[in-house]
């Protein structure tokens, strides 16, 4: 099923219409095109604001978000949003740049002594994911006259996920309970043998702990017990892969869902995953974010529509400040007119912007054949399309 989304003369959403009606309105110049994907038209005359009840279902997630808007008869919009999961890396880069600046000889005034975070604030990576859920809901409300929003929430017991048989006081007794330190735990776990050579303790060759997957993975399952000599030999010969078998399971998605579920409960109607699971099975639907959102919205036998694919992108790249002694400060005062993933036209051919060079004088672009080149902005046609944070595309399009 295909629909065209409609706005009234004041820009408020109305009930969608069929594409054939939209073409007739455009041909008679009673409407104008607002957006290509999703395809939205705006009426150029006053009309009634009759609306039906539209339920919006949101399948929350750490990496993907499903959404579906339905009426009693049909599904008007559905799709899946893929999140950009690079916030943690950017925070680490920012910390590195700050340490680098403060290590220079030039005196820098203290900045953190009087800083205090507001009560109830979330970590930046979680806040960004939570905000994109809200941003998606608000964008859909600008397209459709939503009357009810239902969100799936969940609260996970991490210790129960690791040990299904955990009971009462065991919640207060961690993995290292009754062990003096991490080395004592690993010696007991490995029965006093080196994980590299398989031999027991050597006199004059003490124990050494090793990060199997690097310091970013710091769970007990990601630590190895090695002799001092074996640890040195492992790094000198580059034999780290000999210890790498399987990474420990990450519980970041579960933690994220547990943190934000309280906020969603105060903002929207909510349901739980076990209810969604059972209703999806009863309706013979496959497991997917879109189908889950359809069930969350209360869907059963409605006519389905073609889903959208949405990708989240960042708007700006980091601008480094060249602020060394003897150098003039170089700070970008404003955003460039073109940003990565924007669309431009050259000789009636559409290209995608990859990046900006030479203070915005040149841009690097690519076409659908993945061919790249660098060109001056003076050679561009007047047409350009700015991709916002959420990039919509129709899954039925090639």
Secondary structure, 3 states (H helix, E strand, C coil): CCCEEEECCCCCEEEEECHHHHHHHHHCCCEEEEECCCCEEEECCCCCCCCCCCEEEEECCCCEEEEEEECCCEEEEEEEEECCCCHHHHHHHHHHHHHHHHCCCCCCCCCCCCCCCCCCCCCHHHHHHHHHHHHHHHHHHHHCCCCEEEEEECCCCHHHHHCCCCCHHHHHCCCCCCCCCHHHHHHHHCCCCCCCCCCCCECCECEEEEECCCCCCCCHHHEEEEEHHHHHHHHHHCCHHHCCCCCCCCCHHHHHHHHHHHHHHHHCEEEEHHHHHHHHHHCCCCCCHHHHHHHHCCCCCCECCCCEEEEECCCCCCCCCCCCCCCCCCCCCCCCCCCCCCEEEECCEEEEEEEEEHHHCEEEEECCCCCEEEEEHHHCCCCEECCCCEEEEECCCC
